Amino acid sequence: MKKTAFILGTLGLALVSTPPALADYTGPKLKFRLAHTAPPGNHITMAYQKFADLVKEKSDGKMQVQVFPAAILGSDRVLIEGAQKGTLEIGVSSTPNLANFSPLYAVFDLPYITSPKFQQNLYKSIDPGGELNTYFKKVANDIGMEPVMYAEYGYRNFVSVNRPLKKAADLKGMKMRTTDSPVEVDVAKALGTNPAPIAWGEVYTALQQGTIDAQGNTFPHLFGAKHNEVLKYAITSNHNYGMQVAMANKKWWDGLAPESQAVIREAAAEALAMQRTKFYPENEKAARKAFVDGGISIHETTDDEIADFKKTTKPVFDAHAAKLPPELVKMVQDTQR
């Protein structure tokens, strides 16, 4: 019930409503672990720390989240395997790496299936109550997990060490670092590059030594790994979007008190809103500034240049979309209008 305060001002008696205090947490004490791979200062790290802080606050200190950042407990794959087995309560993974556990997550890897222009529509669908949220809850449950938070990763852009990038054709002939994602490898081939799947921790050295001369990633992720120290050119290709999904062990989740689940859901929603509106935009801005200050030339693509990227990678989209349920592909595409 809202508390009401009466304030006597110079214009007479005014009625002012104040927001209700947080409801008292009545559930049991609980301590659990959440592990991710993002480095200190990254917006993903800030989002999951905010989540932990909110869980503690909303439960009056009775619930505590022990956060393990920076791959302390292992890679995305190791963390999700831990969440599946129950040796870790919540593991976080990028959507491309989740495709190792269910190929359905590869829908987000399809080149240009989403765009920043319609990002709010995508959020509406992936957030609680949305079509994609419902769909991927079942996907996760089927592999022994419960999705808790679809944290932002962002849109990937192409960058290079020694060649200006102003259009898709400029990438031809370059040695392109990729992950093991079949979609990413095929996109690299479609653009005329020579794909080289290299582990993330080895990319900086590979760029320095000339083993590769290009890659695709988000500006904040490149900045966090100090790749801006060796890069010279970037283009806002926005060729695919990724998320860093927190996955709980389903058996553990189902065994939680409803009050505990409610606190976790509320904390996740609030932390995610803050990441999208504050942590990510600020991290993106800082990364871009560091790029420009370090002498990196960033080419902002025109609609025509993006159309050319789409046309060049369309065969990859079609080939990999054919391996996915048509209704899932359509569900994602429906957010783009």
N, C-alpha and C positions, 0 to 999 in steps of 0.2 A: 504494500500500500504506500502511495507517495506521501512523503511528509510535506506539510504545507507551512510556509512562512508568510507572515503578514508584515509588510514593510510600509511604514508611514512616510511618504515622500511629500514634497512641496505641492504636488498636484493631487494629493489625497491618498486614499487607501488602495494599495495595489496587491493583487494576489499572485504570489510567485511559487511555482512548483519546482521542487528539487528532486533529482533522480533518486530512485531507491538504492539502498545499500545492497551489496552482493548478498545473495541468500547464503546462510550458513551452510557449510559443507557437513553433511551428516554421514558420509561414507567412511570406510575404514582407512587406516594408514596404509600408504603404498609407496614403494620405491622401485623405480625401473630405469633401464638404460636405453638410450637412443644414440646410435652411432652413424656418422656420415663422413664424407671424404673431403668436404670443402675446407679451404685454408682459412686462417685467421683474417678477419677484416672483410671477408666475402659476404655478400648479401644473404647467401644460403646459411652461412654460419650464424649470422645475426638473427635470421628468421627462426632457426631451431633453438637458439639460446632464449629468444623472446618467448617461444612456446614453453620452454622449461620454466621461465620466470612466471608466466601466467598460470601454469598448472599449480605452482607453489602458492601463488597469491589467491587463486580461486578456491583452493582447498584449505585455506588458513594454515598452510605449512604442513598439512598432514600427508600431502602427496609430493614426492620429490623425483625429478628427472635428472639422472646422471648423464650428461652429454659428452660423447667422445667424438671430437671433430678431427679433421685433417688426416683421415685414414689411419688413425691410431689402432683401430681394431681390424683394419684390412680394407680391401677394395670394395666397390659396389657389389660385386658378385659374392664375395665372402660375407658381407653384411646381410645380404638377402638370404643366402644359404643359412646363416645363423638364425634369422627371423623365421625361416621355414621350419627349421629343426627345433626351435624353441630355446637355443642356447643364448639368444639375444632377444629381448622383448620387442624392440623396434629397430629395424635397419632401414637405411635410406639409400636409394639408387636412382640414377638417371633413367629416364624412359628408354633410351637405346639399350642400356644394359639390362633392363627388365625384360627385353625381348628374348634374353637367354632363358627366361623362366616361362614366358608365354609369348609366342610370336605375334599375338594380337597387339602388343605394345608398339610394334614396328609401324603401326599406322601413323604415328606422329613423326616417324623418320622420313615419310614420303616427301619428296621435294615440293615445297610450296603448297602443301595441303592446307596450311594455315598461313595467315599474314598478320602483321602488327595492326593493320587497319581494322580488323574485326576481332581483336583480342578480347574485348569485353564480352562478345557473344560466346567465345570459347570458354571463358571463365564461368559464365552462367551455366554452361552445359557440364563442365567438369566439377563444379562445386555441388555440395549437397542439394538434392532435389532436382538436379539436372540429368538429362538423358545419358551423357557419357559417364557421369558419376555412378549411376545405377548399373550401367553396363560393366564398368571396370571393377565395381565392388564384387560382382559375381566372378569375373575373371580372376581376381585376387583370391577370393574365397576358395575357388576350385584348385588353387595351388597352395592352400594352407595359410593364407595371409589375409589381413584386414587393412585396407587403405585408411590412413589417418590424416595425411596432409599432402596435398599436391603442390609443394613449394615450387617457386619459379626457378627455372634455369636460364631461360631466355632464348633469343634468336641468334643463330650462328652466322658469322660473316667470314668471308675469305680474306686472308692476309698473306703477304709475301715478304721475302727477305730482299729481293733484288730486282723486282719487276713492277712497274706501275700497273695498277688494276683499275680499269675504267669500264670494262665490258666483259661478258662471258668469254669471248675469244682470247682475251689476254692471258687466261690461265693455261692455254694449250702448251703442252710440252713440259710443264712444270712437274717437279716431284712433290706430290701432295700427300701429306700425312693424313691418315684416316684411322678410325677405330677398326675393330673387326666386323662392324656392322655391314652386312651384304649390301644394304641400300646405300650406305655412305661410299663404299668401294665402287659401286656401279655409277653413282653420281659423279665421282672423280673421273671415271673412265669416259662417261658421256661428255664431260667438259674437256676431254682431250688431254687430261693429266695422267701421270703415272702414279697410281696409288701405292702408298707404302704404309701398311698397318704397323704403327709403333705405339708402345705403351706410353701413357701420358707422362710419366716421370722421366722418360728418355727424350722427349721432344725438344727441350731447350738445347741440349747438347747436339742433337741431330740438326737443328737449325744452324747452330754455330759452325758445325763441321761440314755443312753442305750436303749431308745425307738426304735432306729434304729442303725445299725452298718455299713451300707454301703449306697452309693448313686452313681449316675452318673451325671457328669456335666463337663463343661470346666474348665481347671485349672485356667484361669484368673477370672472366676466367683466365684470359690471356694475361691481363694486368696482374692478377693475383699470383701467377706463376712467373712473373717478370719477363715474359716473352717479348714485351715491348722494347726490351733492351737490345734485341737483335732484329726486330722487324722494321721494315721501312714503308710498306704500303698496305692499305686496307680498302675494302669496298663493302658497302652495306648491302650485301646480297640477301640477307635474311632468308636463307634457303631452307632452314627448318627450325622448328621450335621444340624445346625440351623442358621437362620438369624433373625435379628432384623429389621423388615420392617416398614418404615415410610409410613403411609397411610393418604392421604389428603381427606377431605370431597369433594366428586365429584362435587356437585353443586357449592361450593366455588371455586374449581379448574377451572371449566369450565367458571366461571365468571371473571377469571383473564385476564389481558391484555396479548397478546402473548409475549410481551417483558419480562413481569414478569415471565411467565412460563419458558421462555428460560433461564433466570438467575437462577431459582430454579433447572432446569435440569442440567445446567453446574456445579453449585455449588455442587449438589449431586454427580455427576460423579467424580469430583475432590476430594471431601472429602472421597468418597468410595475408590478411588485409594490409597489415603494416609493411610486409615485405613488398607487396605489389605497389603500394603508394609512396613508400619512403625508402626502404633499404635498397631495393633494386634500382630505382631511378637515380638515387644518389651515387650508388656504386658505378652505374653506367656513366654518369657524368664525370666522376673522378677518373675512370679508366680512359675515357675519351680525352680528357685534359692531359693526362700523362702521356698518351699517344702523341698528341699535337706538340706538347712541350718537348718531347723526345725526338721530334723531327719526322714522325710518321705522317704520311699523307693519306687522309681518309677521303675516299671518293663517295659522295652521296648519290646513290643510283636514282635515275629517273624512272618513270612508269614504263617507258619503252625498253630501257635496259633490263628491268625486272622481267618484262614480257619475253625478252630474248633468253634470259636464264631459264624461264619456265618452259619455253619451246625446246630448248636444248636438252633439258632433263625430263621432258614429258615421257619418252620411251621407258625411262627408269620407273617413273610413277606408275605407268600402265602395267609394266611387268610385275612389279611388287604388289600393286593394289589387287591384281588378279589372284594373288595367293591369300588374300584376306577376305573375310565375310563382306559381301557387298553392302549389307545394312550398316556395318561399322564404318566403312569408308564414307557412305552417304551421311551418316550421323555427324561425322567431323566436317564434311563439306557443307552441310546445312548451316553450320555456324558462321560460314564465310559470306554472309549476305545481310 
